[in-house]
Amino acid sequence: MFLVKGQKILLSEVTSSRSPGVEVSLRLNGPGNILHLCMGIDANNQASDHRFILFARRKVTPNGAMSFHGPAFGETTSYRINLDKVPPHIVRLVFAGVIAGPGSLNQLTYGHMMLTDPSGEVSRFVVSGDDFTHEKAVIMGELYLRQDEWRLSSVGQGFSGGLMGLYRHFGTELGDEPDFELVGRPQIIILPLEHTDEDGSEIAEGFDLESVDDLLDLNDGEDPTTPSKPPTRPSEIRLSLMLAPQSAGIENLTFYFPSGQLKVIVQKSNYLFSHLTAVAERYNLKRPFLFVSKVLGKHYPVRPSRVLDVHQKLAALMPPLLPPVVFIAMAETAVGLGRGVFESYTAQTKGTEALFTQTTRYALSHPLAFTIDEPHCHAPKHLVYQPVLESSRKIFNEAQSLVLIDDEITSGRTLSNLTLAYKALNPKCSQVHLVSITDWSDNSLLKKIARESNLKA
């Protein structure tokens, strides 16, 4: 049975069995990759219970009423539904698709929503690009409960706002969704459209949408509030993720932006890229993207136990260091990370004589040890002050080992400048160790620091 747009039918009139089990399949052949989802809607037309929003990351509802089947991104997915188990507060099941990346629905070559029961196909609703203009998301149809009977409606409604527009239509915000990945202010969704291991097989798990507060305060480089036209050429970064106990293998990822695409090649990692890092877009000529740590505990919501685990694992990866040891964390993002690594290291090494301090951008009425510049940053000046206590000053000025902590390493010029400044203050220092969650300096930074500072790095 073929349906036309807006048609409504009783399931009891078209299904051939009395079984409450049905399956809804979605297919959208179009540009880029397609994200499919099913949203449970309450009587107030709200997606108020996120446990009943199904996609690749949340494949089953708590009571087993609904299940998702298919890849994270793909042309075809299906939802198996036991209508008798759908809880009373869910009165509609909305089936939708979203184009992830460039393109719009008017580029669809074919699309359908198909209903099947144990006997086979029951109905089909077909769409094509001629049914849309520049929309990014579409509600293909819905199952809804009316007068104690389940019915099927073919909708075909597009949303120019994409996934965000779809969510807002049902009275919820992307930031309320605990398992998606929303990056940014301005709110722009960045999706991994290619995610393969070295033999080419897909290992993508979909994406999260989570609210990330104060994203624009990331001190990774340039001022994100300065408008400029982003470059249009693709960028490629070779990334080493230094955290872990077991290898997760090599990943090749592509992130699509309105200004172009970013290719990320993970050369060495102990965790999947998506488990450690999200990607955000910003309007900046030098670097129109940001890597946002999911395990730092600063810009991205994370369980405290996971943050502690990161600190402990990073500390465990450190080699034996000659005491006393000075730990210096980079302001502002890596201060908490640095303190946690310091505490974990001293606990693991049974009270090694060590001192923790940090850089800052605040001018204090206190003796200054030295200053350094972060050349690519909108607030380039970092200040390092002498400790207040005499015992701490002695460690600071006579330490044999220096540990520098940052959440990410890019060119490493700032860490190199910091090493040289500390070496000038304390000639007794003989070795330096760098700690970071992610490093895309391709291991060249340690060689550079060792050469310039004459330290063991």
Beta strands, then each sheet from edge to edge (+ up, - down):
strand 1: 2-3
strand 2: 8-10
strand 3: 21-29
strand 4: 33-41
strand 5: 53-54
strand 6: 66-69
strand 7: 76-82
strand 8: 92-100
strand 9: 110-117
strand 10: 120-127
strand 11: 137-146
strand 12: 149-159
strand 13: 180-181
strand 14: 192-196
strand 15: 209-209
strand 16: 235-241
strand 17: 251-257
strand 18: 260-268
strand 19: 277-281
strand 20: 289-293
strand 21: 325-329
strand 22: 354-358
strand 23: 368-373
strand 24: 381-385
strand 25: 401-405
strand 26: 408-409
strand 27: 431-435
strand 28: 438-439
sheet 1: 1+ 10+ 9- 3+ 7- 6+
sheet 2: 2+ 12- 11+ 8- 4+ 5-
sheet 3: 13+ 15-
sheet 4: 14+ 17- 18+ 16+ 28- 26-
sheet 5: 19+ 20-
sheet 6: 22+ 21+ 25+ 27+
sheet 7: 23+ 24-
end
